[in-house]
Structures are given as C-alpha cells and as structure tokens.
C-alpha cells in the first residue's frame, strides 16, 4: 500500500508544472522541440516554463501569389531557436508572409522568426542556423537540440527538494530493461 502511494505521489508530483502554448504560423515548420508536446494538426506546441529550444524551418509556396501549388515549395535550412517562456500563456511563432516568388526565396535564405505573447509584445529569441550534413525524412532533428536547453519548471511551481514527473521519467528511461522491470514489480507490489 505504501509503495503504491509512493509511486502515485511520484507520478503526480509537483502540482502540475504550468505550461505555455506556442502557435506557429503557416510558414513555420517545427522539426524538433525539447521536452514539449507537439500537435502538428493544430500547429501548436506546449512547453514548460523556462529555457526552450526548437528546431524550425521556414516553408512557403514557390509562388505564393498563385493558386497553383504544383510549382513546389521553398524551404530554408534548419534553424535552432532558443528563448525563455514564463509559467503560462499563449505565444505565436511566425515569419513574414511572402507575397511573391522572389520574396519567398529571400525569406528561405535568411528567415526572420519572431515570437510574440498574447498582447503582441515580442519575446527575446536567439536564432542560429543548424549545420546538418544531409537532411531527409528520416533525420532525427532532436539530436541537434542543445543539452542545456532542457525545459526546467520554475521553482514557484515545484516543491523544493522533490523531483518533477519529467525528471522521474528521465531517470526511469536511463535504467536498463531488467532494472525497469524490477522497479515496476516493486511499484506494483508484484
């Protein structure tokens, strides 16, 4: 009984860290995000408060003024965006919307990403081009995220001295298969 309660406490610890939601514009394609929940259909990302890191790409129609999409798409190289978010709120990550084929090509060469809060105020954003040897559908972009950019819950949303759910999950995933089974047997009193 005590083990079960301990396990439940561990899994529901910290009173749920607060999260911010980032909506992306049509021309922004998120390739990877550190410790975030991505919803590709809604073009939104839910992140914890603190330092964040995303790998994104600018993407637009090759001829934005035309209704004919058969001309293809213009895409930029991958870019690493780092920024810090507060405990909660709604944000929008966007780029300028090109109106001509020439503007689309220029924007793909040097995209300008902006992050704004719900009031329209800009959030400080660092952008750096990511050098990827060869990009394909199978590229794991998350390996290009910096280790130091792991989202950290703010101290106001956690109790001091206790682990968060994401920390417990990371520690569990570090275990080998045999130790995971042993831990689960212990937790479930089997």
Residue pairs with C-beta under 8 A, 6 or more apart in sequence:
3 186
3 187
3 189
4 187
4 188
4 189
6 187
7 187
7 188
10 163
10 165
10 168
11 165
11 168
12 165
13 159
13 162
13 163
13 164
13 165
13 168
14 153
14 157
14 158
14 159
14 162
14 164
14 165
15 157
15 158
15 159
16 157
17 48
17 49
17 153
17 154
17 157
17 158
17 164
17 165
17 166
18 48
18 49
18 87
18 88
18 153
18 154
18 157
19 46
19 47
19 48
19 49
19 88
20 46
20 47
20 48
20 49
20 85
20 86
20 87
20 88
20 89
20 90
20 91
21 44
21 45
21 46
21 47
21 89
21 90
21 91
22 44
22 45
22 46
22 47
22 85
22 91
22 92
22 93
22 115
23 42
23 43
23 44
23 90
23 91
23 92
23 93
24 30
24 43
24 44
24 45
24 56
24 92
24 93
24 94
25 43
25 92
25 93
25 94
25 95
25 97
26 43
26 97
27 58
27 59
27 60
27 94
27 95
27 97
27 98
27 107
28 43
28 56
28 57
28 58
28 59
28 93
28 94
28 95
28 113
29 56
29 57
29 58
29 59
29 75
30 38
30 45
30 54
30 55
30 56
31 55
31 56
31 57
31 78
31 141
32 54
32 55
32 140
32 141
32 142
32 144
32 145
33 45
33 47
33 52
33 53
33 54
33 55
33 145
34 52
34 53
34 54
34 142
34 145
34 149
34 150
34 151
35 47
35 48
35 150
35 151
35 166
36 45
36 46
36 47
36 48
36 52
36 54
36 151
37 45
37 46
38 44
38 45
39 45
39 46
45 54
47 85
47 151
48 151
48 152
48 153
48 166
49 85
49 86
49 87
49 88
49 151
49 152
49 153
49 154
49 157
50 84
50 85
50 151
50 152
50 153
50 154
51 82
51 83
51 84
51 148
51 149
51 150
51 151
51 152
52 82
52 83
52 84
52 85
52 149
52 151
53 80
53 81
53 82
53 145
53 146
53 149
54 80
54 81
54 93
55 78
55 79
55 80
55 81
55 130
55 141
55 142
55 144
55 145
56 78
56 79
56 81
56 93
56 113
57 75
57 76
57 77
57 78
57 79
58 75
58 76
58 79
58 95
58 107
58 108
58 111
58 113
59 73
59 74
59 75
59 76
60 73
60 74
60 97
60 98
60 104
60 107
60 108
61 69
61 71
61 72
61 73
61 74
61 104
62 71
62 72
62 73
62 74
62 101
62 104
63 71
63 100
63 101
63 104
64 97
64 98
64 99
64 100
64 101
64 103
64 104
65 99
65 100
65 101
74 104
74 105
74 107
74 108
75 108
76 107
76 108
76 109
76 111
77 129
77 130
77 132
78 129
78 130
78 132
78 135
78 141
78 144
79 111
79 113
79 127
79 128
79 129
79 130
80 127
80 128
80 129
80 130
80 144
80 145
80 146
81 93
81 113
81 115
81 125
81 126
81 127
82 125
82 126
82 128
82 146
82 149
83 115
83 123
83 124
83 125
83 126
84 123
84 124
85 91
85 123
87 154
87 156
87 157
89 117
89 118
90 117
90 118
91 115
91 116
91 117
91 118
91 123
92 115
92 116
93 113
93 114
93 115
94 113
94 114
94 116
95 107
95 111
95 112
95 113
95 114
96 103
96 107
96 112
98 104
98 106
98 107
111 127
113 125
113 127
114 122
114 125
115 122
115 123
115 125
116 122
116 123
117 123
130 141
130 144
132 139
132 141
132 144
151 166
153 164
153 166
158 164
163 171
172 180
172 183
175 183
184 190
